[in-house]
Amino acid sequence: MDWLHHYPQYLTTPELRRAYSPDLIRHILFGALVLSGSISLLNVLFKRRRSLNAVAGVLVLISVAAGG
């Protein structure tokens, strides 16, 4: 998430940037990616809207590979 460090003004306010740890936010975002990837994989395995969940899984993998 390098862009988060380069352009923090797009996502937060100066008051919020002083209140939270960037490492904590990075871990929370990564956990959300892992959770969403796991859910999409389970849905593909259980044949629930397989194509939609496959696309979601691929997007999660791209996000992780891009530095998410």
Residue pairs with C-beta under 8 A, 6 or more apart in sequence:
1 26
1 29
1 67
1 68
2 67
4 11
4 22
4 25
4 26
5 22
8 17
29 68
30 64
30 68
33 60
33 63
33 64
33 68
36 56
36 60
37 57
37 60
37 61
37 64
40 53
40 54
40 56
40 57
40 60
41 53
41 57
43 49
43 50
43 53
44 50
44 53
44 54
44 57
